[in-house]
Amino acid sequence: MELKRILANDTKSATEKAMALYGRNVLVISNHSVGGQTELVVAIDIEDQAEAMAATKAAAPANMETDFKRHLFAAQSKPKGQVSAPGAKPAGQQLPMVQAKSPGREDFASREMIDLIREELAALRREFQSSQQLPAWNSGKQMSPEVEELMASFTRAGMPGGLRTLLLDTVKDMRSEHEALLAVRGQLEQVSHRPSLELPQSGIHLIAGPSGSGKTTMVVRLAREGLAQHGAGKVAIISYRDERVGAWAQTQALAAQSGIECFRADSGAALNALLAQLAGRALVLIDTSGTEMTERVMEIQAVCPTCATHALVAADASTATLRRALRSSGIRWNSLMVSKLDESVQPWPLVEFLCDNFLPLSAASDGAQLGALRRDLSAASLVEMAVAQLSRAPETIGTITAIAPIQVQKPLSVKLPPPSPRLFSPASPRGMRGPFN
């Protein structure tokens, strides 16, 4: 796939131009306003583009073949040693050497975006296949209508199919929605429970994660906490190889607003010299770019093997994003931080990820303000957030369709059934308690 950029006066004109150039099924990646115009970034399949080029060549004038034959006949009729191809350079003149263009940062960013789109599509296919298999697996189980409606609300809420399958063992014998929901919440809290780490207070800490997860803002929030503890001149922020347009200016503005010194390193050698210069600081926080995340983290760990590495993801991150950032990266994370809790209503992919590993939680943010830092993040609170947003079937009120939320107050003393053995079975979907044991 390849990314193409389209500029037009408004979104409608840009969309029509994209469809005219690349077909009605063109995939729009982003829509931004640039210099008073609308910029669309669309993904184009290279195979389709190659077919279009082949069609263009087929439509070329038929006399091209005739021209080639005429030049070939003229070359054969010349004396030996005087044969020259059309357009050839005179003897003694060297042809200019053509050098391949090295891939730039934009190429890497485009490639990563395309890979992420492919992984998202693959995750959707797997989810669809799992949803197709779930009714057949559940055909022999007789559940009460209330519990069946609860399972339907899991689907509407976007709960991953593997997690729904595992929870069936918990609710299949229950007769009421209230009882089943209490059991679901209790089982998820029990399986996803893990220790919570304190906020980074001293030493060198690296914050990394996908693009758009709010790494720079989280770094400044943590630096503000360290500043309150250690005082002025004891906390520093380093921006490492973040070459996005405006990224360094944003870091400088946020750091200046909080009274924190910030520095910039464009290579591993510069980072090494900068860390030596800041050796007397109590807390040093390293901010990274979401592009080429794994490579950047490896470079920093090679310079400073003792730094603590923290992953940051948004609460509403998809299954593909979590798998790409936390599972497939090969990085050994010290803790997991979560951002944008205020924007997420149903963080089921994140809950499923927490059920699969023991990665500790350390910090969270639930607002756009720099002071919106939560120190009490736990897996139980994320489960509570997800369960609180579950909805029954839509209820029609006049001409407006409303969805009534399921609200269950958990009693102080409630005896939960034992966890389903499938939760800990090696053959369970996607493998529970996987790579961070």
GUDRENMAR-142768 format. One line per 10 residues: number of its first residue (from 1); for each residue x, y, z of C-alpha. Coordinates in steps of 0.001 Angstrom, whole numbers. Layout:
BEGIN
NUM	X/Y/Z | ... $
***
This chain:
BEGIN
1	0/0/0 | 1026/3613/-527 | -180/6870/996 | -1316/9748/-1221 | -1963/13372/-236 | -4881/15325/-1694 | -5556/19058/-1215 | -8870/20769/-1919 | -10929/23725/-755 | -13227/21625/1447 $
11	-13772/18043/2597 | -16421/17328/-33 | -14204/18453/-2893 | -11230/16497/-1520 | -13331/13335/-1178 | -14703/13662/-4701 | -11182/14203/-6041 | -9935/11102/-4187 | -12752/8958/-5577 | -12171/10310/-9086 $
21	-8456/9466/-8918 | -8477/6153/-7050 | -12034/4808/-7182 | -15037/4883/-4886 | -13499/2345/-2480 | -10505/4536/-1629 | -9465/4301/2039 | -9229/7693/3792 | -6600/7672/6571 | -6823/11234/7922 $
31	-8487/14577/7316 | -6728/17798/8351 | -6939/21523/7680 | -3680/22839/6193 | -3264/26492/5243 | -6972/27087/4850 | -7420/23974/2695 | -8506/20422/3451 | -5835/17723/3264 | -6849/14085/2822 $
41	-4373/11250/3265 | -5581/8120/1458 | -4140/4599/1218 | -3704/3171/-2270 | -3089/-498/-3017 | 147/-759/-5011 | -1253/-3678/-7028 | -4190/-1575/-8176 | -1818/1229/-9081 | 353/-1198/-11068 $
51	-2723/-2403/-12967 | -3617/1188/-13792 | -96/1818/-15111 | -313/-1331/-17220 | -3602/-149/-18678 | -1995/3213/-19506 | 857/1497/-21303 | -1620/-650/-23271 | -3385/2501/-24421 | -158/4091/-25744 $
61	52/4896/-29489 | 545/1877/-31695 | 3383/3524/-33659 | 5785/3024/-30709 | 6468/-490/-32003 | 7030/873/-35506 | 9537/3458/-34202 | 11448/740/-32351 | 11679/-1412/-35510 | 12884/1577/-37572 $
71	15678/2325/-35066 | 16653/-1359/-34976 | 16878/-1518/-38802 | 19020/1644/-38879 | 21405/180/-36295 | 21822/-3071/-38212 | 22536/-1218/-41473 | 25479/737/-39999 | 29072/-533/-40255 | 30361/-2632/-37371 $
81	31541/-513/-34485 | 29214/2347/-35354 | 26061/796/-33936 | 24416/3024/-31344 | 21083/2729/-29660 | 18638/5596/-29949 | 19412/8202/-27331 | 22852/6738/-26502 | 25607/9039/-25263 | 28727/9689/-27424 $
91	31817/7583/-26788 | 33885/8669/-23817 | 30914/10255/-22044 | 29794/8357/-18955 | 26181/7990/-18069 | 25210/9647/-14785 | 25005/7171/-11951 | 21497/6830/-10520 | 21441/6455/-6754 | 18513/4966/-4923 $
101	16741/7397/-2678 | 17136/6444/951 | 13877/6135/2830 | 13072/9207/4876 | 11240/9560/8150 | 7958/10158/6344 | 8404/6842/4520 | 8877/5001/7807 | 5841/6727/9327 | 3729/5874/6276 $
111	4883/2262/6371 | 4052/1948/10064 | 617/3456/9487 | -78/1012/6671 | 1126/-1918/8822 | -1163/-781/11631 | -4125/-581/9239 | -3409/-4105/8036 | -3206/-5378/11602 | -6489/-3649/12449 $
121	-8149/-5327/9467 | -6672/-8699/10457 | -7978/-8214/14010 | -11434/-7420/12627 | -11354/-10614/10565 | -10368/-12691/13594 | -13083/-11025/15660 | -15666/-11745/12961 | -14616/-15388/12765 | -14774/-15687/16554 $
131	-18264/-14158/16571 | -19384/-16684/13957 | -18082/-19597/16026 | -19558/-18374/19324 | -23231/-19258/18583 | -22234/-22790/17542 | -20165/-23256/20696 | -23043/-21946/22815 | -25784/-23908/21071 | -25912/-26584/23758 $
141	-26126/-24151/26675 | -29537/-23138/27972 | -29342/-19642/29453 | -32070/-17508/30901 | -33392/-14657/28709 | -31830/-12057/31035 | -28402/-13650/30800 | -28724/-13970/27015 | -29520/-10246/26859 | -26469/-9536/29010 $
151	-24287/-11498/26579 | -25807/-9471/23740 | -24841/-6271/25570 | -21240/-7571/25698 | -21279/-7754/21906 | -22763/-4263/21516 | -20141/-2876/23907 | -17300/-4157/21719 | -16026/-6843/24090 | -13527/-9048/22196 $
161	-14905/-12417/21150 | -12261/-14406/23039 | -13175/-12705/26304 | -16905/-13249/25704 | -16256/-16934/25114 | -14368/-17273/28390 | -17080/-15456/30346 | -19756/-17828/29094 | -18540/-20449/31569 | -19129/-17949/34374 $
171	-22703/-16924/33540 | -24209/-19957/31786 | -25860/-21365/34955 | -27096/-18064/36400 | -30726/-17056/36245 | -30676/-13259/36628 | -28846/-10406/34973 | -27851/-8915/38343 | -26224/-12136/39528 | -24454/-12716/36207 $
181	-23078/-9168/36034 | -21737/-9361/39584 | -20014/-12642/38716 | -18527/-11216/35500 | -17134/-8190/37279 | -15755/-10266/40130 | -14060/-12755/37822 | -12490/-10040/35672 | -11205/-8194/38732 | -9751/-11409/40116 $
191	-8035/-12486/36900 | -6707/-9023/35977 | -5498/-8145/39499 | -1879/-7039/39688 | 296/-4830/41908 | 352/-1092/41260 | 3709/674/41145 | 4405/4141/42493 | 4930/7046/40131 | 8511/7536/38852 $
201	10156/9567/41622 | 13891/9229/41011 | 16321/7923/38437 | 16020/7800/34645 | 12674/6804/33146 | 11732/6266/29510 | 8136/6766/28333 | 7206/5125/25011 | 4024/4187/23211 | 1978/4517/20017 $
211	1555/7850/18270 | -1245/9960/19698 | -1283/8305/23114 | -171/11507/24888 | 3432/10683/25789 | 4696/14276/25937 | 1822/15390/28159 | 2303/12400/30473 | 6054/13142/30721 | 5309/16728/31757 $
221	2734/15526/34308 | 5270/13166/35865 | 7921/15896/35824 | 5555/18219/37706 | 5150/15566/40401 | 8912/15182/40641 | 9350/18951/40804 | 6971/19156/43761 | 8989/16486/45545 | 12592/17426/44732 $
231	12394/21154/44028 | 13573/23338/41160 | 16652/22291/39210 | 16351/18624/40153 | 14070/17433/37333 | 14757/17395/33580 | 12980/16279/30420 | 14800/14929/27350 | 13120/14721/23955 | 14834/11934/22015 $
241	14721/11948/18202 | 11180/13274/17935 | 11301/14842/14484 | 7590/15536/14088 | 6751/19054/12997 | 6073/21157/16095 | 6911/18373/18572 | 9937/20122/20092 | 8069/23434/20285 | 5227/21694/22128 $
251	7655/20125/24600 | 9327/23479/25239 | 5996/25235/25778 | 4658/22623/28223 | 7956/22448/30126 | 8205/26243/30380 | 4614/26402/31616 | 5534/24011/34439 | 8944/25518/35209 | 10905/22416/34107 $
261	14110/22346/32067 | 13944/20386/28825 | 16686/19207/26472 | 16873/17620/23055 | 18992/14695/21817 | 19130/13729/18146 | 21381/10674/18451 | 22583/8063/20904 | 25915/9878/21358 | 24129/13150/22124 $
271	21884/11347/24616 | 24899/9796/26339 | 26578/13186/26699 | 23340/14758/27930 | 22780/12078/30572 | 26334/12605/31812 | 25628/16329/32045 | 22406/15684/33999 | 23933/13112/36344 | 23163/15306/39350 $
281	19422/15494/38646 | 17126/13498/40886 | 14640/12639/38109 | 15203/12501/34352 | 12305/11652/32021 | 12929/10699/28379 | 10174/11364/25853 | 10119/9470/22548 | 8292/9536/19234 | 5619/7001/18350 $
291	7316/6392/14994 | 9852/3530/15041 | 9080/3039/18710 | 10945/-248/19142 | 14117/1067/17481 | 14128/4205/19628 | 13657/2265/22846 | 16477/-122/21925 | 18788/2823/21193 | 18052/4433/24555 $
301	18485/1158/26443 | 21834/627/24724 | 22996/4035/26003 | 21407/3683/29456 | 20700/24/30357 | 19542/975/33871 | 16686/3243/32790 | 13159/2115/33641 | 10940/1646/30571 | 7236/2451/30816 $
311	4620/1824/28129 | 1839/4361/27615 | -1392/3479/25796 | -4763/5186/25506 | -7610/3605/27461 | -9568/3108/24245 | -6670/1514/22331 | -7692/-1283/19992 | -6605/-4891/20247 | -4259/-4488/17254 $
321	-2613/-1394/18767 | -2058/-3134/22109 | -656/-6212/20431 | 1686/-4158/18244 | 2949/-1880/21025 | 3141/-4275/23961 | 3332/-7814/22627 | 5104/-7736/19273 | 7650/-5040/20125 | 9853/-7412/22123 $
331	10482/-4750/24783 | 10582/-5713/28428 | 8365/-3087/30080 | 8626/-2099/33737 | 5067/-791/33966 | 2001/205/31986 | 559/3725/32010 | -2899/4583/30669 | -4013/7918/29223 | -7325/9448/28132 $
341	-9482/7729/30725 | -11978/10559/30323 | -12423/9796/26616 | -12857/6034/26946 | -16248/4598/27772 | -15685/891/27151 | -12006/-120/27418 | -12655/-3815/26772 | -9543/-4499/24636 | -7406/-3093/27453 $
351	-9273/-5213/30031 | -8655/-8294/27893 | -4959/-7402/27673 | -4765/-7103/31462 | -6298/-10564/31777 | -3471/-11933/29626 | -451/-10722/31623 | 869/-9386/34935 | 2357/-6086/33720 | 2026/-3643/36668 $
361	74/-388/36386 | 1763/2815/37514 | -11/5991/36356 | -3000/7301/34434 | -4500/10557/33220 | -8167/11418/32942 | -8214/14882/31404 | -6429/17364/29169 | -5089/19485/32036 | -1513/18975/33196 $
371	-2770/18326/36709 | -5079/15492/35590 | -2774/12733/36866 | -4179/9707/38667 | -2035/7807/41141 | -4591/5165/42107 | -5014/3319/38813 | -5869/-349/39250 | -7185/-3134/37053 | -10367/-3163/39146 $
381	-11051/479/38287 | -10701/-253/34558 | -13039/-3238/34882 | -15496/-1032/36776 | -15336/1574/33999 | -16037/-1037/31324 | -18881/-2735/33212 | -20516/580/34127 | -21026/1359/30436 | -22746/-1894/29527 $
391	-26214/-1295/28111 | -29384/-3228/27687 | -31313/-3315/24437 | -32393/138/23210 | -35595/1467/24763 | -37733/3695/22544 | -39086/6840/24206 | -41387/8624/21777 | -39255/9174/18684 | -35946/9063/20548 $
401	-34084/5812/21093 | -32294/5676/24435 | -30051/2986/25871 | -30482/2329/29557 | -27195/1574/31319 | -26871/-1418/33591 | -26048/-174/37066 | -25132/-2729/39679 | -23897/-1834/43142 | -21551/-4498/44358 $
411	-22357/-5505/47935 | -19576/-5481/50493 | -19873/-9207/51090 | -20681/-11266/48028 | -19588/-14828/47419 | -18358/-15169/43865 | -18153/-18496/42058 | -14659/-19858/41485 | -12987/-18704/38258 | -13691/-20774/35182 $
421	-10895/-23297/34561 | -10865/-22080/30945 | -9410/-18782/32142 | -6184/-20540/33060 | -6210/-23290/30465 | -3216/-23325/28073 | -5693/-23931/25243 | -7821/-20892/26027 | -8232/-18335/23224 | -5099/-16202/22718 $
431	-3492/-17771/25820 | -4197/-16174/29202 | -1302/-14940/31331 | 1004/-14834/28385 | 4209/-12899/27796 | 4707/-11034/31067 | 4633/-13865/33605 $
***
